[in-house]
Amino acid sequence: MYDLGVTRRSRSMRTVLLVFCSCFIRSGALAKTRIIFAPHPDDEALMASGIIYSALSKGDVVKVVVMTNGDAFPPATTATGITREAETVSGMSVLGLSEQNIIFLGYGDLTLMKLYNSASPTTVFTSTAGQTQTYASRGLGEHRLSQLFAWGTRSLQPGDAA
């Protein structure tokens, strides 16, 4: 009879341990990574704030990729693009998304359609803000392209970031 009691205790302890451990295993196994692509700054907030907040509250990993700088409207300057980046970081932090999970590709507004429609892979385009290269002060900002070429091709220039 004594041996039976010990067996029951050890089974119940094992059960408690399994349930306890499975809580941690399940939360990690069910966590998803969600990537939000925004054409330009503020689109991630307008179209996906609810999705981002809900995913973060479930423990999912969320990455936001902002494709352009939002620099086409007056004043069309790189300073406008950098300001829009800061606004994105600020807005996403309200939802609980850290800056390290926001990626700025740094294309000038209206440039991606020109690249897409280009007939030549060597044509260099100038953005409305006067840039012929990608720029960003956050995310991938230090990894800039030397020039914007069609089809995503480019020649490496001395001093290019890897």
RAKA-V867936 format. One record per residue. N is the residue number from 1. RES is the residue in one small letter. PHI is phi in radians with two decimals (none if undefined). OMEGA is omega in radians with two decimals (none if undefined). Layout:
BEGIN
N;RES;PHI;OMEGA, N;RES;PHI;OMEGA
END
This chain:
BEGIN
1;m;none;3.13, 2;y;-1.09;3.14, 3;d;-1.07;3.13, 4;l;-1.11;3.12, 5;g;-1.12;3.13, 6;v;-1.14;3.13, 7;t;-1.12;3.12, 8;r;-1.11;3.12, 9;r;-1.09;-3.11, 10;s;-1.16;3.07, 11;r;-1.14;-3.13, 12;s;-1.19;3.08, 13;m;-1.17;3.10, 14;r;-1.11;3.13, 15;t;-1.10;3.13, 16;v;-1.07;3.12, 17;l;-1.09;3.12, 18;l;-1.10;3.12, 19;v;-1.11;3.14, 20;f;-1.06;-3.13, 21;c;-1.16;-3.10, 22;s;-1.14;3.08, 23;c;-1.07;-3.14, 24;f;-1.32;3.14, 25;i;-1.15;-3.13, 26;r;-1.10;-3.09, 27;s;-1.08;3.11, 28;g;-1.28;-3.08, 29;a;-1.25;-3.10, 30;l;-1.57;3.13, 31;a;-1.12;-3.13, 32;k;-2.01;3.00, 33;t;-1.88;-3.13, 34;r;-2.01;3.13, 35;i;-2.02;3.12, 36;i;-1.85;3.07, 37;f;-1.76;3.12, 38;a;-2.03;3.14, 39;p;-1.03;3.06, 40;h;-2.68;-3.06, 41;p;-0.94;-3.13, 42;d;1.63;3.11, 43;d;-1.16;3.11, 44;e;-1.09;3.13, 45;a;-1.30;-3.11, 46;l;-1.19;-3.02, 47;m;-1.72;-2.96, 48;a;-2.38;-3.13, 49;s;-0.99;3.14, 50;g;-1.11;3.12, 51;i;-1.13;-3.12, 52;i;-1.09;-3.12, 53;y;-1.07;-3.14, 54;s;-1.10;-3.14, 55;a;-1.11;3.13, 56;l;-1.12;-3.14, 57;s;-1.19;3.08, 58;k;-1.53;-3.12, 59;g;1.57;3.12, 60;d;-1.31;3.04, 61;v;-1.59;3.13, 62;v;-2.14;3.03, 63;k;-2.09;3.08, 64;v;-1.99;3.10, 65;v;-1.96;3.11, 66;v;-1.77;-2.97, 67;m;-1.38;-3.12, 68;t;-2.09;-3.06, 69;n;-1.61;-3.10, 70;g;1.21;-3.02, 71;d;-1.82;-3.04, 72;a;-1.49;-3.04, 73;f;-1.78;-3.03, 74;p;-0.95;-0.12, 75;p;-1.39;-3.12, 76;a;-1.42;-3.12, 77;t;-2.35;3.07, 78;t;-1.15;3.11, 79;a;-1.08;3.08, 80;t;-1.09;3.12, 81;g;-1.08;3.14, 82;i;-1.15;3.09, 83;t;-1.10;3.13, 84;r;-1.10;3.06, 85;e;-1.05;-3.13, 86;a;-1.07;3.11, 87;e;-1.13;3.10, 88;t;-1.11;3.14, 89;v;-1.05;3.13, 90;s;-1.10;-3.13, 91;g;-1.11;-3.13, 92;m;-1.23;3.12, 93;s;-1.17;3.07, 94;v;-1.09;3.13, 95;l;-1.42;-3.13, 96;g;1.78;3.14, 97;l;-1.60;-3.11, 98;s;-1.39;-3.10, 99;e;-1.06;-3.13, 100;q;-1.16;3.11, 101;n;-1.76;3.10, 102;i;-2.01;-3.10, 103;i;-2.03;3.09, 104;f;-1.82;3.13, 105;l;-1.31;2.98, 106;g;1.47;3.08, 107;y;-1.31;3.05, 108;g;-1.22;3.09, 109;d;-0.98;3.10, 110;l;1.20;-3.10, 111;t;-1.49;-3.07, 112;l;-1.10;3.12, 113;m;-1.17;3.07, 114;k;-1.09;3.11, 115;l;-1.09;-3.11, 116;y;-1.10;-3.08, 117;n;-1.51;-3.08, 118;s;-1.16;3.09, 119;a;-1.58;-3.07, 120;s;-2.13;3.11, 121;p;-1.35;-3.12, 122;t;-1.92;3.13, 123;t;-1.21;3.09, 124;v;-1.77;-3.12, 125;f;-1.90;3.07, 126;t;-1.94;3.14, 127;s;-1.30;3.12, 128;t;-1.03;3.12, 129;a;-1.48;3.07, 130;g;1.51;-3.11, 131;q;-1.71;3.01, 132;t;-1.93;3.09, 133;q;-2.43;3.06, 134;t;-1.26;3.07, 135;y;-2.62;3.06, 136;a;-2.88;3.12, 137;s;-1.78;-3.13, 138;r;-2.37;3.09, 139;g;1.12;-3.14, 140;l;-1.63;-3.06, 141;g;-0.99;-3.13, 142;e;-1.41;3.13, 143;h;-1.84;-3.05, 144;r;-1.67;2.99, 145;l;-1.43;-3.13, 146;s;-1.27;3.07, 147;q;-2.64;3.09, 148;l;-1.57;3.09, 149;f;-1.92;3.05, 150;a;-1.15;3.08, 151;w;1.14;3.10, 152;g;1.26;3.12, 153;t;-1.61;3.08, 154;r;-2.84;3.04, 155;s;-1.64;3.10, 156;l;-1.32;3.11, 157;q;-1.99;3.08, 158;p;-0.96;3.12, 159;g;1.56;3.09, 160;d;-1.10;3.03, 161;a;-1.27;-3.13, 162;a;-1.29;none
END
